[in-house]
Amino acid sequence: MRKLSKRHKKAQEVADLKMEYPLDEAVSLLMKMPKVKFDETVALSVHLGVDPKQSDQMVRGTVSLPNGSGKKVRVLAFTDDPDSAISAGADWAGLSDLLQKINEGWLDFDVAVATTSAMREVRSVARVLGPRGLMPNPKTGTVSDDLDSAIKAVKAGRVEFKMDKTANMAVVVGKRSFEPEKLVENCEAAISALAKARPSEFRGRFVMSMTIAATMTPGIRLSSKIFGKF
């Protein structure tokens, strides 16, 4: 049997990890768990009832967190007008020069956005960006002819989520340093966005379970009343 760390044992003294809690209570318990020296990321972990092998049951989307993600997002913009993109907040902007850097192994950015016209050339690095979840996609708002708005939305706290091959996903909702009320608001926005991402043809229970956790804490189960309606 795996030996529990002292931090995990102390966390179990705060919350019963076998119980389900309302969202506000779960956040309150999370904040009482032992902290570490860095500002941990807080995320919802979700197990879905869809079949990940079915292409029409793929679940992905974005959520604009009302209180931001707490993370500094490094944005790369594929565009023929780099000056405008930089003015809008992009950390890097360009096209052929950036594609060359990516082909040489450079990937020091968190989100890539692109204009529609630039995508013709961006597809040449799809094999590099795709597996890392960095490929611009119209469905997540990262391909747009209003690139300024796309950049500002990402910088303001828009978070992407995507189901993996085991029907699980994680949605970042903030940082441990956030006030509990702000974390609750972000969680509610994320849960609402997840509900809207339900495949239209899917029949059955969409969300099987949901937990909230920080980087170094165990997960606290959320009450099925929160997500059972969808």
C-alpha positions in Angstrom: 0.0 0.0 0.0 1.3 3.5 -0.9 2.4 5.4 2.2 0.7 8.8 2.6 2.8 11.9 3.0 2.4 14.0 6.2 0.7 16.7 4.1 -1.8 14.3 2.7 -2.5 12.9 6.2 -3.1 16.5 7.5 -5.4 17.1 4.5 -7.5 14.1 5.4 -8.0 15.6 8.9 -9.6 18.6 7.2 -12.0 16.8 4.9 -13.5 13.4 4.5 -12.2 12.5 1.0 -15.0 9.8 0.6 -17.8 12.4 1.1 -19.3 14.8 -1.4 -19.6 18.5 -0.6 -21.5 21.5 -1.9 -19.2 23.7 -3.9 -18.8 26.5 -1.4 -18.0 24.1 1.4 -15.5 22.2 -0.8 -13.7 25.4 -1.6 -13.6 26.3 2.1 -12.2 23.0 3.0 -9.6 23.2 0.3 -8.4 26.5 1.7 -7.8 24.9 5.1 -5.6 22.2 3.8 -1.8 22.5 4.3 -0.1 24.9 1.9 3.2 24.8 0.2 5.7 27.6 -0.6 4.4 28.3 -4.1 0.9 29.5 -5.2 -0.8 26.3 -6.2 -3.1 26.1 -9.2 -6.7 25.1 -8.4 -8.5 22.9 -10.9 -11.7 20.9 -11.3 -11.1 17.3 -12.3 -14.0 15.8 -14.2 -14.8 12.2 -15.3 -17.4 12.1 -18.2 -19.9 9.5 -19.2 -19.2 9.9 -22.9 -17.4 7.4 -25.1 -14.0 9.0 -26.0 -13.7 6.6 -28.9 -16.7 8.2 -30.7 -15.7 11.4 -32.6 -19.1 12.9 -32.2 -18.8 12.6 -28.4 -15.6 14.7 -28.1 -15.8 17.3 -25.4 -13.8 20.5 -25.6 -14.4 24.2 -25.1 -13.4 27.4 -23.4 -14.5 29.4 -20.3 -13.9 33.0 -19.5 -13.2 33.0 -15.8 -14.8 36.1 -14.2 -11.8 36.5 -11.8 -9.1 35.3 -14.2 -6.9 32.2 -13.9 -4.2 33.8 -11.9 -1.6 32.6 -14.4 0.4 34.8 -16.7 -0.4 33.5 -20.1 2.3 33.8 -22.8 0.5 34.3 -26.1 1.9 33.8 -29.6 0.0 35.4 -32.5 0.3 34.1 -36.1 -0.4 37.1 -38.2 0.8 39.3 -41.1 0.3 42.3 -38.8 2.6 41.6 -35.8 2.7 45.2 -34.6 -1.1 45.3 -34.0 -1.0 41.9 -32.2 1.8 43.1 -29.9 -0.1 46.2 -29.1 -3.1 44.0 -28.2 -0.9 42.1 -25.7 0.7 39.2 -27.6 4.1 38.3 -26.3 5.3 37.2 -29.8 3.8 37.9 -33.2 4.7 37.1 -36.8 4.3 34.2 -39.2 7.1 32.7 -41.3 9.7 33.6 -38.7 7.8 32.0 -35.8 7.0 28.9 -37.9 10.7 28.5 -38.5 11.5 28.8 -34.8 8.8 26.2 -34.0 10.2 23.8 -36.5 13.6 24.3 -34.8 12.1 23.2 -31.5 11.0 26.4 -29.8 7.7 26.2 -27.9 8.0 28.7 -25.1 4.4 29.9 -25.1 1.1 28.8 -23.6 -1.5 29.7 -26.2 -1.3 30.3 -29.9 -3.8 32.4 -31.8 -4.0 33.0 -35.5 -5.9 34.9 -38.2 -8.0 32.8 -40.7 -5.6 33.6 -43.5 -2.5 32.7 -41.5 -3.9 29.2 -40.8 -2.9 28.1 -44.3 0.7 28.3 -43.3 0.2 27.4 -39.6 -1.1 24.0 -40.6 2.5 23.1 -41.6 3.4 22.8 -37.9 0.2 21.0 -36.9 2.1 17.8 -36.2 4.2 19.8 -33.6 1.5 21.9 -32.0 -1.4 19.5 -32.1 -0.2 16.8 -29.7 0.7 19.6 -27.2 -2.7 21.3 -27.4 -1.2 24.4 -28.9 -2.8 24.4 -32.3 -5.1 27.3 -32.9 -8.7 26.2 -33.4 -11.9 28.2 -34.3 -13.9 26.2 -31.7 -11.8 27.6 -28.9 -11.7 31.1 -30.3 -8.0 31.0 -31.1 -8.6 31.4 -34.8 -10.2 34.8 -35.5 -10.0 37.7 -37.8 -10.5 39.9 -34.8 -7.2 38.9 -33.4 -7.0 41.8 -30.9 -10.1 40.6 -29.1 -8.9 37.0 -29.2 -5.6 38.0 -27.6 -7.3 40.1 -24.9 -9.7 37.3 -24.1 -6.9 34.8 -23.5 -4.9 37.3 -21.4 -8.0 38.1 -19.3 -8.5 34.6 -18.2 -10.1 32.5 -20.9 -9.2 28.9 -20.2 -9.4 25.9 -22.6 -10.5 22.5 -21.6 -10.4 19.2 -23.6 -11.3 15.6 -22.7 -8.5 13.1 -22.9 -8.6 9.5 -24.2 -10.0 8.2 -20.9 -12.9 10.6 -20.8 -11.3 12.7 -18.1 -10.5 16.4 -18.1 -9.1 19.1 -15.9 -10.3 22.7 -15.9 -8.1 25.4 -14.3 -10.2 27.7 -12.1 -7.7 29.9 -10.3 -4.9 29.9 -7.7 -4.8 29.0 -4.0 -4.2 32.7 -3.2 -7.7 33.6 -4.5 -10.4 34.6 -2.1 -12.8 31.6 -1.6 -15.7 33.6 -3.2 -13.7 34.3 -6.3 -12.8 30.6 -6.7 -16.5 29.7 -6.3 -17.5 32.1 -9.0 -14.8 30.7 -11.3 -15.9 27.2 -10.6 -19.5 28.1 -11.4 -18.5 29.6 -14.7 -16.4 26.5 -15.5 -19.3 24.1 -14.7 -21.7 26.2 -16.8 -19.2 26.1 -19.8 -18.9 22.3 -19.4 -22.7 21.9 -19.5 -22.8 23.9 -22.8 -20.1 21.6 -24.2 -22.2 18.5 -23.8 -22.4 16.8 -27.3 -25.9 17.4 -28.7 -26.4 13.7 -29.7 -25.2 12.2 -26.4 -27.8 10.4 -24.3 -27.1 9.4 -20.8 -25.3 10.8 -17.7 -22.8 13.4 -18.9 -20.7 14.0 -15.8 -20.0 10.9 -13.6 -17.9 12.7 -11.0 -16.2 16.0 -10.2 -13.5 16.9 -7.7 -11.7 20.1 -6.8 -8.0 20.2 -5.8 -4.9 22.4 -5.7 -1.6 21.3 -7.1 -0.4 19.6 -3.9 -3.7 18.6 -2.3 -5.9 15.5 -2.7 -9.2 16.0 -4.5 -12.4 16.9 -2.7 -15.5 15.4 -4.2 -18.3 17.7 -5.3 -21.9 16.9 -4.7 -23.6 15.4 -7.7 -26.4 18.0 -7.2 -24.0 20.5 -8.8 -23.7 18.6 -12.1 -26.3 15.9 -12.0 -28.8 18.1 -13.9 -26.7 17.8 -17.0 
